[in-house]
Amino acid sequence: MEGKVEKSFNKANIIEAQSHIGGIIGNNNNGIIENCYSNGSLRAKQYIGGIIGFQLRSSCKCINSYSVNKIER
């Protein structure tokens, strides 16, 4: 993702995925995530996170966002 995601939420369960799974964004290349939250269950083999599954660059920003996901491999 490149761009901005704001004021978003996820309450879904994502199960049996392969990789790059996040509660809001799976793969963040150069984006901003702001005022978001995620609540559910996430299960994948690799690159999994409550908000962002995989963040490519250190310039990406996650601002005022939180996760209360159950995360499993």
C-alpha positions in Angstrom: 0.0 0.0 0.0 1.1 3.5 -0.7 -1.2 6.3 0.5 -3.3 6.8 3.6 -5.9 4.7 5.4 -7.7 6.5 8.2 -10.7 6.1 10.5 -11.0 2.4 9.6 -11.7 -0.7 11.6 -11.7 -4.5 11.0 -13.7 -7.0 13.1 -13.3 -10.0 10.8 -11.5 -13.2 11.3 -8.8 -14.1 8.8 -7.8 -17.8 8.9 -5.6 -20.1 7.0 -3.8 -17.4 5.0 -0.3 -17.8 3.7 1.5 -14.5 4.4 1.3 -10.7 4.5 -1.8 -10.6 6.7 -2.6 -7.6 8.8 -5.8 -6.5 10.6 -5.8 -3.3 8.5 -3.1 -3.6 5.9 -1.3 -6.7 4.6 1.7 -5.1 3.0 2.7 -1.5 3.7 5.2 -0.1 1.2 5.2 3.7 2.0 1.8 4.4 3.6 0.2 6.0 6.6 -2.3 4.3 8.8 -4.1 6.7 11.2 -6.9 6.3 13.8 -7.6 2.6 13.0 -8.2 -0.5 15.0 -8.6 -4.2 14.5 -10.3 -6.8 16.5 -10.6 -10.5 15.5 -8.5 -13.6 14.9 -5.6 -13.7 12.4 -3.8 -16.9 11.4 -1.1 -17.1 8.7 2.2 -18.9 8.1 4.4 -15.7 8.0 4.4 -11.9 8.1 1.4 -11.4 10.3 0.5 -8.5 12.5 -2.4 -6.9 14.3 -2.4 -3.7 12.2 0.3 -4.3 9.5 1.4 -7.7 8.3 4.6 -6.6 6.6 6.2 -3.1 6.6 8.7 -2.5 3.9 10.2 0.9 4.8 10.9 2.6 8.0 9.3 5.8 6.6 5.8 4.2 6.9 3.7 5.5 9.8 1.1 4.0 12.1 -0.5 6.7 14.2 -3.0 6.4 17.0 -4.0 2.9 16.0 -4.4 -0.4 18.0 -5.1 -4.0 17.7 -6.7 -6.5 20.1 -6.4 -9.5 17.6 -5.7 -13.1 18.5 -2.7 -13.9 16.4 -1.7 -17.5 15.6 0.8 -19.2 13.2 
